[in-house]
Amino acid sequence: MKVFSLSLLYFICLFLSNIQAQKVGHINSVQLIDSLNEAKAASVTLKQYDASLTKTGEEMLAKYQEKVHIYQNSIQAGSFTPVQKSQAESDLQVDQQALSAYRQSAQTSLEKRRQELIQPILDKINKAIQDVGKEEGYAFIFDSAMGVLYFNKTDDVFSKVLKKLGY
């Protein structure tokens, strides 16, 4: 029993000394992404794409509003027959649905484009962090941009990862 207790104590001490010897680092991923040229280029591309989608949507909205204005003027002037009025209302409803569908499609398209542009950058960053972690012997690397409120005696691996990315 005494041998078992001593063995257990030995393994506990060994485990605790191993935990204290582990190297821990941190990085601010937002700051890292903001410093990469690829991310800046992706941001510009996304803004341009968003602007083109917005412009198309605004043009569709302007045409719809013009049709509504013409419809309202024709109603006030009494120049529509009941059949023409019904057809105009139906056309306006179709245009309104098309406008709504475009907005949803544009949002989906923008998100898909964002993913296409950003995911390779995130994959590259993740690989660089993993490489630095392995090469430098880190047990953990925390992302301080994701809510780590306190860290003591950790290494900031920002410059190492940036160097690994070729900057």
N, C-alpha and C positions, 0 to 999 in steps of 0.2 A: 504494500500500500504506500509506503514511504517512497519507493522508487517511482511509482506511478505519479505521485504528487510532485516529486522533483522534476520528472519528465514533463508533466503538464506545465509547471511553472517555467521550465526552460523554453518550451514552445511558445508560451504566451509572451515571454520576454523577447524571443526572437521575432515574433509577429509584430509586436509593438515597435521594436527598433526598426523593422522593415517599413512600417507605416511612416514613421518619422523621417526616414531617409528618402521618401518619395519626393520627387521634384514636381512642383505644381506651378503652372503658368496661367496667364490670362491674356486675352486679346479683345480689343473692341472691334467687332466685325463691321459695324456701321462706318467707323473711321477708316478701316481697311478698304472697304468697298468704295468709299468716297475718294480714296486716293488713287484708285486704279484708272488708267486711261480707258480701258475697255468698258468699265462701268459708266464713265462719263460719255463715251461714244454711244453706248446703249441708251442712256438717258436722253440724249439729243435725238436719236432715231425714234424713240418712243414718243417724244414730244411732237415730232414732225408727223408721225403716224396718227397720233391723237388729233392733231390740228386738221389733218385731211379728213378724218372721220367726222369731226365736229363741223367742218365746212359743208360736207355733203348733207349732214343732218339739218344744218341751218338752212340750206337751199331747199330741202324738202319741206321744212316748216314754213318757209316764206311762200312757197307755191301753195301749200295747204291754206295758209291764212288768206292768200289772195283769192282762192276759190271760195272760202267762207265769206269774204267781203262781197264778192260778186253775187253769191247766193243771197245774202242779206239784202243787198240793194235790189235784186230782182224780186224778192218777196215784198219789200216795201213799195216797189213800183207796181206790183200786181201783174207782172209780165209772165209769170209762170202758170201754166195749166196744172191741174192736180197731178197729171202724169209726169210732167217735167219737174215739178217740185219733188215728187217721190224719187225720181231718177237722180236728181241733184243731191238729195239727202243720202241716197244709197252710195253715190260716188264719193261724197264727203266721208262717209263712214269707212269705206274701203281705204281712202287715203289716210284717214286717221289710224286705222289698223296697220297700214304699211309703215307709217311713221313710228308707231310704237314698236313694231317688229324690227325696224332698222336700228332703233336705239338699243334694243336688247342684243341684236346681232353685233353692233359696233362695240358694245361693252365686252361681249364674249371674245370678239376678234382682238380687241386691245389687250385683254388679259392673256390670250394665247400668244400674242406677239411678245408681250412682256416676259412670259415664261421662256419662249424661244431664245430671247436675248440674254436673260439673266441666268438661266440655269447653267449654261456652260461656265460662266464666271464663278458662280457659287461652287460648282464641282471643282474647278481649278483651285479656288481658295481652300476648300475642304481638303483636297489632296496635299496642298502645301502645308496646311496646319498639321495634318497627319504625318507628313514627312519630317517636319521640324520636331514634332513630338517624339517620333521614333529615333531620329538622329541625335537629339539632345537628351534623350532619356526621361521625358516627362511622363508622369503617371496620369496627370490630368491637365487639360488646358480648358479654362472656363472662358465663356464669352461675357465680358463685362457689359456689353450692350444689351444683354438679355435679362438683366435684373440682378446681377451679383451686387449685393449692397456692401459687402465687406470682404476684403481678402488681405491676408497678412503674409508677408514673406513669400510672395509668389513672383515669378519672373514675367515681365511683360514681353511676350514673344512677337509683338507687332513688327519690329524691325527685322527679325529673323524670317518671318513669313513673307514680308515685303521683299526681302532679298531673295527668298526662294522663288518668288513670282517674277523675278528678274528686274526689280526696280531698285 
